[in-house]
Amino acid sequence: MKLNAIQHALLLSLLPSTSVFAAALDRSGQSIAPFLQPGNYFEAGISVLDPDVSGKDTSQNDTGDMANYYYSPNAALKLQATEHFSIGLIYDQPYGANAQYSGKNNFVENRPVPFKGGTSVTVDTEDLNLILGYQPNQNWNIYAGAVYQTLNSTVLLRGTSYSAYNGYDFKTGRDEAVGWLVGVAYQIPEIALKTSLTYRAKITHEMNAYEKHGAAGMTGSAAFDAALNNINNTQGNPTEITTPQSVNLDFQTGIMANTVAFANLRWVNWKDFSIRPYKFGAASVLAPVVNKTGKKDGFDLVAYTEDQYSINAGVGRKINDHWAGNVSVGWDSGAGNPVTTLGPTEGYWNVGVGVQYSPAPNYFIAGGVKYLWLGDAKAQSGSQFNTSGYVAEFEDNNAIAYGLKIGYKF
């Protein structure tokens, strides 16, 4: 097998241009593939997700398509400073959400009240990874780095599905925090074998988030209204949001001339992830709420019952000096079922195709598309977490993801 016969396929096989939908809030897949490219390298790309997620609430009202379209840019720069040391910068948007309910259902408040409208969620994160690598020889690469992360989120709960939390608002504003990563890679260039294992630590954000219980004064219970008003008027303690730890295992190898096989396995620790804003939690332990939910210790705004496991695998092939292509299949376990109403699917299956055009040996343009069959799920409010209760059921949903990338070796 000749190395120069599969160089272009090597780049294509690591193309993460359509990894934009996964369990819980996972979006980019946090690939470090650009950092493992030989020599000096730059890439930039964009991924787009067009989901269709709908179901019925427990009153058999249609929810309509509650999942919004969104896009995620990414970029990376890798410099081989010396024979044994490299440095890299990778920018991506690892976690996110964009959803809104509309129409006439139990997730929309249509009465003429101050908090009229539909339940919605937006979560935006950005990561800037600074990675340093040490290559003792041509086979091994030991690397570690710092991760600067920003987080901005808004959650608006509306409708009878949320009971006393109908009208609750939560807004974090833009918060900054720092984490770290570490990993090791091994390669045998002569047979196009390359594998890497990367661990990312969790990152903790603490912020004085804005919260308001819009139902205060409207519940019909004077004592409960007074308690909610008291919570609204309290300054409150900081709210903590910790983005999860994860592990990525990437592998590729030549299987014949001009052809490589590749796979990515990913684990994300969503089981230990939860968000309990200060005022939200304070309301969850009020006597009327506890009497209804049975949860004397309160409950979270968002939480998951299982960790996420995913695998994407496929084959890339060089067609000629300018063109290469790949096909892939993927599976994602989801993060439990029932799930939160703010992201009501359980994992997926997908198929994808990609194509790469290289006008010259040192740069390329690549694109890909994936079709995703999203897993059926029952959706819970926070008070139902870890019970069999649910407020809606979502079935037969799908998504299409697109990606475009340019790469340059120098």
C-alpha positions, 0 to 999 in steps of 0.5 A: 500500500502506498501512502501517496495513494491515500493521503487525500482520503486521510483528510476526508475520513476525519471530516466531522462536518455533519456532527451537529446532533447528538444526545442531550446538548451535545453538538460538535463532537469535540474532534481534535483531528485537525491537531493531528494533521501532519505539518502546518495545517488550517481549516474552517467549516460550518455545520447546519442542522434542520430537525423536525421534532413533533409529538402530542401532549397528554391532552392529545394536542399536537406540539408542532415542530418544536426544534429550530434550525441552527448552524455551528461554525468551527475553525482550527490552526495547527503549527509544527513548531519543531520536529518534536513539538506542535501547538494548536488552536481549535474553535467549536461550539460543543453544546447547544439547544434551540427549540420553541413550542407554538400553537395550542398545546400544554407547552403554550400559554395563550391567556392574556397574561404577562408571560404569554407565549410558548416554552422555549430554550436557547443554549449557546457555548463556545470553546477555544482549545489551546493544545500543546503536543510532544512527539518523541518519534514519528509514531507517538503524540502526547498532548494536553491543553487548556479550554476556554469556554463561554456559555449563554442560555435562556429557558422560558417555561410556559403552559399547564405542563409546568403547573406552578412553573408556568411563566418561569424565566431563566437567563444566565447571560454570557459566562466564562470558565476554563477547563482542560484536556489530555490525550495520546495518539499513535500512528503508522504512516506507512499503512495510514493507521492513526488512532487517538484517545482524548479526555476532556474534564468537566467545566464549571460555570457559576453565575448570578442568573436572572430568574422570575416565577411568572405564576406568582400572584396567579395560582389561586392560593394566597399563601403560595403566591406570597411564597413565590413573590418572596422568592422572586424578591430574594437576591439568591445565590449563584447558580452552577452549570457544569458541562460534562466530562467526555472521552473520544476514541478515533481510529482509522487505517488503510484497508486497501490501496486508495481506501481507509476505514474510520471510526469515532467512539464518544462517551459523555457523562450526562448522567451526572449533569443537572441544572437547578437554578437557585430560585427554581430550587427554592420553589421546588421545596415549598410545601404545595409543590412537595405535596404534589410531587412527593419530592421533599428535596426538590428537583432540577430544571434539567437532568438526564438519567444515562450517559451518552454513547455514540459511534460513527464509522465508515469508509473513505476512498480516493477516486483520483488526484482531485476527488475523494468520497466517503460513506458512514453510518452512526448510532447515538444512545441518547441520555435516557428516556423519558427525557426533558421537554426541552430536547425530547428525543432519545438518540438516533441512527444516521447515514451520511455521505461526503465528498472532497475536492482538492484543486492542488495537493495542499488544499481542499474543499469538502462537504457532507450530508447526513440523514438522522432517524431520531429516537422516540421519547416521552418528555417529562417536566422537571418534577417528574424526573426519575418517575414514569410520568410524562407530559408529552410523547414524541415519535417518528422524528428526523433531521438533516445535517449539512457541512462544509469545510476548507482545509489548507496545508502549508 
